[in-house]
Each structure stands twice: as C-alpha cells, then as structure tokens.
C-alpha cells in the first residue's frame, strides 16, 4: 500500500470513528431522556472523541 493510500484509508477510518462517536452519544442521550421529553444538554465533552 502506498503512503497516499494509507493516509486516505486512515482518514476514512477516522471519519467513521467520528460518526460512530456521534451515534453513541446521541443514543446515550436518547436513553437518558427525561419522561417529560427534555434531553440532556450538550457539553464541551461532546466535541471530544473517546
């Protein structure tokens, strides 16, 4: 695998990790929704990857 291909592959993997991180956070937020319909507020940690 050439260096350009490795960089492209790793960039794709990083994007997938970010998407998965967002999905997990959204799902956790969904699970912790209060019964009155309010959701947890976003925090500074939402911008940080695992």
C-alpha positions as CSV (number, residue, x, y, z in Angstrom):
1,X,0.0,0.0,0.0
2,X,1.4,3.4,-1.0
3,X,1.7,6.2,1.5
4,X,-1.1,8.1,-0.2
5,X,-3.4,5.1,0.1
6,X,-2.6,4.6,3.7
7,X,-3.3,8.3,4.5
8,X,-6.6,8.1,2.6
9,X,-7.6,4.8,4.4
10,X,-6.7,6.3,7.8
11,X,-8.7,9.4,7.1
12,X,-11.7,7.3,6.2
13,X,-11.3,5.3,9.4
14,X,-11.1,8.5,11.4
15,X,-14.3,9.8,9.8
16,X,-16.1,6.5,10.6
17,X,-14.9,6.7,14.2
18,X,-16.3,10.3,14.5
19,X,-19.6,9.2,13.1
20,X,-19.8,6.2,15.5
21,X,-18.9,8.5,18.4
22,X,-21.8,10.8,17.4
23,X,-24.2,7.9,17.1
24,X,-23.2,6.5,20.5
25,X,-23.6,9.9,22.2
26,X,-26.9,10.5,20.5
27,X,-28.2,7.1,21.6
28,X,-27.0,7.6,25.2
29,X,-28.8,11.0,25.2
30,X,-31.9,9.2,23.9
31,X,-31.7,6.6,26.6
32,X,-31.3,9.3,29.3
33,X,-34.2,11.5,28.1
34,X,-36.4,12.5,31.0
35,X,-40.0,11.4,30.8
36,X,-41.2,15.0,30.3
37,X,-39.4,15.0,27.0
38,X,-36.4,17.1,27.8
39,X,-33.0,15.9,26.7
40,X,-29.6,16.3,28.3
41,X,-27.8,19.5,27.3
42,X,-24.7,19.3,25.1
43,X,-21.5,19.8,26.9
44,X,-17.9,20.7,26.0
45,X,-17.2,16.9,26.1
46,X,-19.4,16.4,23.1
47,X,-16.7,17.8,20.9
48,X,-14.1,15.4,22.3
49,X,-13.6,11.9,20.8
50,X,-13.4,8.9,23.1
